[in-house]
């Protein structure tokens, strides 16, 4: 699994700490096919991992008490990132430990947040993927990559992709991952508005609107022309109906960047594909100056999680 960091097995030495960099995901194209009887939605989405903004998760082995504890650092005012059983990193670590018969061990997770909650960049899923791989490494548990992917699908729809990372078609409710031969280093400007959206709320709005199909398309980066020609997001009509300020924000971003913008996942962040990576610093400065919101210049990367002990 490309994101799983160093080779595992036969280490023979218990680690006291494992550090994991959790990379966000970007749905370059997102078609919502239907609502399933189980309440999830069938998707067809081309997804890539982005290098920025990323979270950092540190997993520590502690003698007592047993179980998982989470500390969240760096959360902006107004962002709701739980540090208890609702946190996806907590859920992922606990599931792994129960599956491995290690639930009596003590693990402390320190999560440094930079991926905005409610931005559509899969921050919670990225953290869960990081927790699965970091705790597996920390406790040297005997669960293979297939087992990790199975647990990832139990935690959340985006978690399997975040475990694998890189570029892939994501199908089903997110558990079917088909890797794509796509170049790394695709460039994007990510602009984060001063309001957030809840993914469940956006899907509920999509259902209430009768399952709209987005007709607004963004040209795909030339380096992706062998994979896809146009980028689209079927959740955009639902997100903009739920939060009308998104339309004004998108128009301002497109004016500042001089290029069309794509909603990131369920929102609220928007991204602008950039053909020339050398233009990123100037564009980030220009967009940030005009919109007065957090703006990040980023490129696609080949993994979802990077481990270091």
Buried (B, 14 or more C-beta within 10 A) or exposed (E): BBBBBEEBEEEEEEBEBBBBBBBBBBBBBBBBBEBEEEEBBBBBBBBBBBBBBBBBBBBBBEEEEEBBBBEBEEBEEEBEBEBEEEBBBBBBBBBBBEBBEBBEBBBBBBBBBBBBBBBBBBBBBBBBBBBBBBBBBBBBBEBEBEBBBBBBBEBBBBBBBBBBBBBBBBBBBBBBBEEBEBBBEBBBBBBBBEEBBBBEBBBBBBBEEEBBEBEBBBBBBEBBEEBBEEBBBBBBBBBBBBBEEBEEBBEBBBEBBEBBBBBBBBBBBBBBBBEEEEBBEEBBEBBBEBBEBBBBBBBBBBBBBBBEB
